[in-house]
Amino acid sequence: MAGSQSSYPHMPRPITRSAAALAAPREAPGLRGWLSGWSLMREPLVFLEKMFCDYGNVARTRILNLRIYLIAHPEGIKHVLHDNHRIYR
């Protein structure tokens, strides 16, 4: 093995993050503003499709003081509703 060559070239290299990046809370990407999710009530399917296309499998929006987190992938839904339901409220 020479230098930084791995004995497993097909394996991805681990992602390293700084301690500050790990300590900082992460927020889901999404729309900002008091009425950013208002169209969710008018055209829910169009709104959800646009959110997931623009922001990925996890997104957030807001209607007045209510923060709404949207999860598209079945594994993410299982993680929140089944495996770790006690830490999400």
N, CA, C and O of each residue as an XYZ file, in Angstrom:
356
protein
N       0.840     -1.176      0.000
C       0.000      0.000      0.000
C       0.886      1.242      0.000
O       1.783      1.367      0.834
N       0.644      2.135     -0.909
C       1.481      3.317     -1.029
C       0.691      4.558     -0.633
O      -0.426      4.762     -1.108
N       1.262      5.383      0.231
C       0.672      6.672      0.618
C      -0.721      6.544      1.182
O      -0.939      5.831      2.162
N      -1.675      7.238      0.560
C      -3.051      7.236      1.056
C      -3.928      6.240      0.309
O      -5.153      6.290      0.421
N      -3.324      5.348     -0.442
C      -4.095      4.337     -1.152
C      -4.739      3.380     -0.160
O      -4.080      2.909      0.767
N      -5.990      3.099     -0.345
C      -6.716      2.178      0.517
C      -6.609      0.778     -0.054
O      -6.504      0.607     -1.269
N      -6.633     -0.220      0.807
C      -6.617     -1.592      0.326
C      -7.976     -1.973     -0.246
O      -8.119     -3.032     -0.857
N      -8.971     -1.118     -0.050
C     -10.312     -1.330     -0.585
C     -10.676     -0.144     -1.477
O     -11.388      0.759     -1.037
N     -10.196     -0.132     -2.730
C     -10.437      1.045     -3.573
C     -11.900      1.249     -3.936
O     -12.285      2.359     -4.301
N     -12.725      0.215     -3.847
C     -14.137      0.354     -4.190
C     -14.962      0.966     -3.068
O     -16.110      1.351     -3.290
N     -14.408      1.061     -1.882
C     -15.130      1.623     -0.745
C     -15.002      3.145     -0.749
O     -13.913      3.663     -0.996
N     -16.085      3.869     -0.481
C     -15.997      5.332     -0.426
C     -15.194      5.781      0.784
O     -15.169      5.112      1.817
N     -14.547      6.914      0.636
C     -13.786      7.465      1.758
C     -14.754      8.073      2.764
O     -15.767      8.646      2.364
N     -14.469      7.964      4.055
C     -15.383      8.532      5.058
C     -15.395     10.061      4.964
O     -14.383     10.691      4.658
N     -16.545     10.623      5.231
C     -16.684     12.079      5.252
C     -16.284     12.556      6.633
O     -16.814     12.082      7.637
N     -15.353     13.491      6.686
C     -14.935     14.035      7.972
C     -15.474     15.451      8.080
O     -15.418     16.229      7.128
N     -15.990     15.769      9.240
C     -16.534     17.099      9.489
C     -15.849     17.672     10.709
O     -15.393     16.939     11.587
N     -15.782     18.986     10.752
C     -15.177     19.639     11.901
C     -16.089     19.486     13.116
O     -17.281     19.210     12.982
N     -15.515     19.666     14.287
C     -16.297     19.571     15.523
C     -17.395     20.623     15.549
O     -18.488     20.358     16.049
N     -17.123     21.821     15.016
C     -18.132     22.877     14.988
C     -19.302     22.485     14.089
O     -20.458     22.751     14.418
N     -19.001     21.854     12.956
C     -20.063     21.436     12.042
C     -20.914     20.342     12.661
O     -22.125     20.306     12.445
N     -20.304     19.456     13.421
C     -21.056     18.383     14.070
C     -21.912     18.922     15.216
O     -23.006     18.412     15.458
N     -21.434     19.939     15.919
C     -22.148     20.481     17.070
C     -23.302     21.389     16.650
O     -24.285     21.519     17.380
N     -23.192     22.017     15.479
C     -24.225     22.945     15.035
C     -25.480     22.176     14.630
O     -25.389     21.187     13.902
N     -26.645     22.616     15.090
C     -27.879     21.936     14.679
C     -28.126     22.167     13.199
O     -27.915     23.264     12.683
N     -28.571     21.129     12.529
C     -28.871     21.244     11.112
C     -30.366     21.405     10.932
O     -31.160     20.797     11.650
N     -30.736     22.219      9.982
C     -32.141     22.462      9.689
C     -32.417     21.980      8.272
O     -31.588     22.136      7.376
N     -33.569     21.403      8.088
C     -33.950     20.932      6.759
C     -34.081     22.119      5.809
O     -34.523     23.191      6.222
N     -33.705     21.944      4.550
C     -33.866     23.040      3.595
C     -35.344     23.260      3.280
O     -36.168     22.357      3.427
N     -35.649     24.441      2.856
C     -37.040     24.702      2.505
C     -37.343     26.171      2.397
O     -36.446     27.015      2.383
N     -38.617     26.462      2.320
C     -39.089     27.828      2.176
C     -39.065     28.550      3.508
O     -39.248     27.936      4.560
N     -38.841     29.847      3.462
C     -38.855     30.660      4.673
C     -39.986     31.669      4.576
O     -40.409     32.037      3.480
N     -40.462     32.105      5.704
C     -41.518     33.119      5.725
C     -42.778     32.593      6.386
O     -43.008     31.386      6.454
N     -43.578     33.509      6.865
C     -44.771     33.167      7.632
C     -45.798     32.374      6.844
O     -46.462     31.500      7.400
N     -45.937     32.664      5.568
C     -46.960     32.006      4.759
C     -46.341     31.182      3.636
O     -46.969     30.989      2.595
N     -45.140     30.703      3.829
C     -44.452     29.975      2.760
C     -45.167     28.680      2.389
O     -45.034     28.221      1.255
N     -45.909     28.086      3.293
C     -46.610     26.843      3.009
C     -48.083     27.015      2.713
O     -48.828     26.035      2.711
N     -48.520     28.239      2.463
C     -49.938     28.497      2.257
C     -50.502     27.702      1.084
O     -51.650     27.260      1.135
N     -49.702     27.513      0.019
C     -50.207     26.776     -1.141
C     -50.375     25.288     -0.831
O     -51.024     24.574     -1.596
N     -49.806     24.811      0.272
C     -50.033     23.435      0.707
C     -51.514     23.203      0.955
O     -52.022     22.111      0.702
N     -52.202     24.207      1.441
C     -53.628     24.076      1.727
C     -54.476     24.210      0.463
O     -55.558     23.629      0.378
N     -53.993     24.970     -0.513
C     -54.769     25.175     -1.747
C     -54.587     24.033     -2.741
O     -55.568     23.494     -3.254
N     -53.329     23.661     -3.016
C     -53.018     22.596     -3.974
C     -51.955     21.686     -3.372
O     -50.780     21.811     -3.715
N     -52.336     20.781     -2.489
C     -51.353     19.998     -1.738
C     -50.432     19.134     -2.607
O     -49.229     19.093     -2.352
N     -50.952     18.452     -3.610
C     -50.103     17.566     -4.414
C     -49.091     18.342     -5.243
O     -47.936     17.933     -5.360
N     -49.513     19.446     -5.811
C     -48.601     20.286     -6.584
C     -47.514     20.846     -5.668
O     -46.335     20.854     -6.023
N     -47.923     21.313     -4.486
C     -46.973     21.865     -3.529
C     -45.942     20.822     -3.097
O     -44.743     21.100     -3.092
N     -46.406     19.619     -2.735
C     -45.489     18.568     -2.284
C     -44.520     18.164     -3.388
O     -43.329     17.987     -3.134
N     -45.020     18.018     -4.604
C     -44.150     17.647     -5.718
C     -43.062     18.706     -5.936
O     -41.897     18.369     -6.147
N     -43.442     19.969     -5.883
C     -42.465     21.045     -6.062
C     -41.447     21.071     -4.929
O     -40.254     21.252     -5.171
N     -41.905     20.892     -3.703
C     -40.979     20.896     -2.565
C     -39.955     19.779     -2.680
O     -38.763     20.010     -2.475
N     -40.404     18.572     -3.004
C     -39.474     17.450     -3.082
C     -38.545     17.573     -4.290
O     -37.391     17.148     -4.227
N     -39.035     18.147     -5.384
C     -38.159     18.374     -6.545
C     -37.104     19.436     -6.230
O     -35.947     19.297     -6.626
N     -37.495     20.486     -5.526
C     -36.582     21.589     -5.235
C     -35.631     21.300     -4.073
O     -34.479     21.731     -4.112
N     -36.082     20.585     -3.044
C     -35.306     20.451     -1.812
C     -34.912     19.028     -1.447
O     -34.156     18.848     -0.492
N     -35.376     18.022     -2.146
C     -34.982     16.647     -1.853
C     -35.989     15.924     -0.979
O     -37.145     16.331     -0.870
N     -35.527     14.832     -0.352
C     -36.405     13.950      0.411
C     -36.892     14.527      1.733
O     -37.900     14.065      2.268
N     -36.205     15.519      2.266
C     -36.612     16.155      3.527
C     -36.652     17.658      3.285
O     -35.671     18.243      2.826
N     -37.775     18.276      3.592
C     -37.928     19.715      3.392
C     -38.780     20.282      4.514
O     -39.428     19.543      5.255
N     -38.772     21.592      4.627
C     -39.590     22.235      5.652
C     -40.265     23.443      5.066
O     -39.782     24.046      4.107
N     -41.378     23.787      5.650
C     -42.108     24.996      5.286
C     -42.769     25.529      6.546
O     -42.606     24.964      7.627
N     -43.507     26.605      6.408
C     -44.093     27.230      7.586
C     -45.422     27.878      7.224
O     -45.560     28.497      6.169
N     -46.383     27.729      8.101
C     -47.647     28.460      8.008
C     -47.856     29.112      9.369
O     -48.106     28.432     10.364
N     -47.750     30.431      9.398
C     -47.799     31.218     10.634
C     -46.751     30.692     11.614
O     -45.565     30.706     11.283
N     -47.132     30.234     12.793
C     -46.148     29.742     13.760
C     -45.927     28.237     13.692
O     -45.212     27.688     14.530
N     -46.515     27.567     12.730
C     -46.418     26.114     12.617
C     -45.329     25.735     11.616
O     -45.434     26.042     10.429
N     -44.290     25.069     12.100
C     -43.252     24.544     11.216
C     -43.684     23.168     10.745
O     -44.080     22.321     11.546
N     -43.606     22.954      9.452
C     -44.026     21.688      8.860
C     -42.818     21.045      8.198
O     -42.169     21.653      7.347
N     -42.520     19.815      8.594
C     -41.417     19.063      7.997
C     -42.011     17.987      7.099
O     -42.893     17.233      7.509
N     -41.519     17.928      5.881
C     -42.016     16.998      4.880
C     -40.951     15.935      4.622
O     -39.788     16.266      4.390
N     -41.337     14.676      4.661
C     -40.408     13.570      4.427
C     -40.977     12.709      3.314
O     -42.119     12.258      3.398
N     -40.183     12.476      2.267
C     -40.674     11.762      1.087
C     -40.263     10.300      1.059
O     -41.045      9.459      0.615
N     -39.077      9.974      1.512
C     -38.553      8.617      1.365
C     -39.100      7.692      2.455
O     -39.157      8.084      3.621
N     -39.501      6.475      2.093
C     -40.051      5.539      3.089
C     -39.101      5.251      4.260
O     -39.562      5.084      5.389
N     -37.803      5.192      4.017
C     -36.858      4.962      5.120
C     -36.854      6.127      6.097
O     -36.754      5.922      7.307
N     -36.961      7.351      5.581
C     -37.014      8.524      6.445
C     -38.288      8.558      7.266
O     -38.266      8.932      8.439
N     -39.395      8.169      6.658
C     -40.674      8.118      7.373
C     -40.605      7.065      8.474
O     -41.069      7.303      9.589
N     -40.033      5.913      8.171
C     -39.883      4.848      9.182
C     -38.985      5.321     10.325
O     -39.256      5.044     11.493
N     -37.910      6.040      9.975
C     -36.986      6.548     10.999
C     -37.712      7.471     11.982
O     -37.498      7.383     13.191
N     -38.567      8.352     11.463
C     -39.249      9.322     12.318
C     -40.437      8.715     13.054
O     -40.572      8.902     14.263
N     -41.292      7.997     12.352
C     -42.547      7.536     12.947
C     -42.450      6.215     13.697
O     -43.262      5.948     14.583
N     -41.480      5.394     13.361
C     -41.417      4.074     13.996
C     -40.177      3.912     14.877
O     -40.296      3.639     16.071
N     -39.004      4.076     14.299
C     -37.763      3.778     15.023
C     -37.429      4.800     16.110
O     -36.929      4.414     17.167
N     -37.683      6.063     15.890
C     -37.277      7.121     16.817
C     -38.419      8.055     17.180
O     -38.205      9.252     17.370
N     -39.609      7.530     17.277
C     -40.788      8.376     17.512
C     -40.710      9.171     18.802
O     -41.360     10.211     18.909
N     -39.950      8.728     19.775
C     -39.894      9.419     21.071
C     -39.127     10.735     21.002
O     -39.377     11.630     21.810
N     -38.191     10.874     20.048
C     -37.400     12.107     19.994
C     -38.007     13.156     19.071
O     -37.542     14.295     19.044
N     -39.043     12.786     18.311
C     -39.717     13.741     17.434
C     -41.089     14.053     18.017
O     -41.801     13.158     18.473
N     -41.447     15.315     17.999
C     -42.766     15.712     18.485
C     -43.342     16.771     17.622
O     -44.454     17.236     17.874
